[in-house]
Amino acid sequence: MSERNFKGEAIEVTVTDLSVPKDSGAMVESLDEAIRAKFYGQSDALLIRRMERAPDFGYDDEAYELNRRLTLVGMAWKWSQKYGRDVVVVYRPEEPEPPENAVLGYD
């Protein structure tokens, strides 16, 4: 199976047996595969939209999948405020972030 990452590049995804194994070490891998399969075919934008519209702490699976996808391309996400509501901001971690009270464009 293949899906697209944040940049729109095709990546291969392998989903195997999604049953929960008895040992906990394999369970983590199985949960990862189950979440990946759950959101297969859904864009990053749709995951973000679902997270922004979900009730508090009702977006765990979406956040896990978005983290997985963004990590593949060296990006991350964080919550921010826009017009009084929480929004997801995607960014490159190596780019320095200005302080909250910074005035941009002035020396």
C-alpha positions as CSV (number, residue, x, y, z in Angstrom):
1,M,0.0,0.0,0.0
2,S,1.2,3.5,-0.6
3,E,0.3,6.9,0.7
4,R,1.5,10.5,0.4
5,N,3.6,12.3,2.9
6,F,3.3,16.0,3.8
7,K,5.2,17.1,0.7
8,G,3.0,15.0,-1.5
9,E,5.7,12.4,-2.3
10,A,4.6,8.8,-2.6
11,I,5.8,6.5,0.3
12,E,5.3,2.8,0.7
13,V,3.4,1.6,3.7
14,T,3.2,-2.0,4.8
15,V,0.2,-3.1,6.9
16,T,0.2,-6.6,8.1
17,D,-1.9,-8.6,10.6
18,L,-3.7,-6.0,12.8
19,S,-4.7,-8.4,15.6
20,V,-3.4,-7.6,19.0
21,P,-0.5,-10.0,19.9
22,K,0.0,-11.4,23.4
23,D,3.4,-9.8,24.1
24,S,3.5,-6.1,24.7
25,G,6.6,-5.5,22.5
26,A,4.8,-6.5,19.4
27,M,1.7,-4.7,20.6
28,V,3.3,-1.3,20.0
29,E,4.1,-2.3,16.4
30,S,0.6,-3.6,16.0
31,L,-0.9,-0.4,17.4
32,D,1.3,1.6,15.0
33,E,0.1,-0.4,12.1
34,A,-3.6,-0.2,13.2
35,I,-3.4,3.6,13.5
36,R,-1.6,3.8,10.1
37,A,-4.3,1.7,8.5
38,K,-7.1,3.7,10.2
39,F,-6.0,6.9,8.5
40,Y,-4.8,5.3,5.2
41,G,-5.9,7.5,2.3
42,Q,-6.6,10.6,4.4
43,S,-4.5,13.7,3.8
44,D,-2.4,15.5,6.4
45,A,-4.8,18.5,6.0
46,L,-7.8,16.2,6.9
47,L,-5.9,14.9,10.0
48,I,-5.2,18.5,11.1
49,R,-8.8,19.5,10.5
50,R,-10.0,16.6,12.6
51,M,-7.6,17.5,15.4
52,E,-8.7,21.1,15.4
53,R,-12.4,20.2,15.6
54,A,-12.1,17.3,18.1
55,P,-13.1,17.8,21.7
56,D,-10.2,18.2,24.2
57,F,-7.9,15.2,24.2
58,G,-10.2,13.5,21.6
59,Y,-7.5,13.5,18.9
60,D,-4.9,11.1,20.2
61,D,-4.9,8.8,17.2
62,E,-4.8,11.7,14.7
63,A,-1.9,13.3,16.6
64,Y,0.0,10.1,16.6
65,E,-0.4,9.6,12.9
66,L,0.4,13.2,12.1
67,N,3.6,12.9,14.2
68,R,4.6,9.8,12.3
69,R,4.0,11.3,8.9
70,L,5.8,14.6,9.7
71,T,8.8,12.9,11.3
72,L,9.3,11.1,7.9
73,V,10.0,14.5,6.3
74,G,11.8,16.2,9.2
75,M,8.8,18.3,10.3
76,A,6.8,18.7,13.5
77,W,3.6,20.4,14.7
78,K,2.4,22.4,17.6
79,W,-0.8,24.1,18.9
80,S,-1.1,27.8,18.4
81,Q,-3.9,30.4,18.8
82,K,-5.5,32.1,15.8
83,Y,-8.4,34.5,16.4
84,G,-9.1,32.9,19.8
85,R,-9.2,29.3,18.7
86,D,-6.6,26.5,18.7
87,V,-5.0,25.6,15.4
88,V,-2.3,23.2,14.4
89,V,0.9,24.8,13.0
90,V,3.3,22.6,11.0
91,Y,7.0,23.7,11.0
92,R,10.6,22.6,10.6
93,P,12.1,22.0,14.0
94,E,15.5,23.3,13.0
95,E,14.1,26.8,12.2
96,P,14.4,29.0,15.2
97,E,11.2,30.4,16.5
98,P,10.9,34.0,17.5
99,P,9.8,34.8,21.0
100,E,6.1,35.4,21.5
101,N,6.5,39.1,22.0
102,A,8.9,39.7,19.1
103,V,8.2,42.4,16.5
104,L,9.2,40.9,13.2
105,G,10.8,43.0,10.5
106,Y,12.4,45.6,12.7
107,D,16.0,45.9,13.9
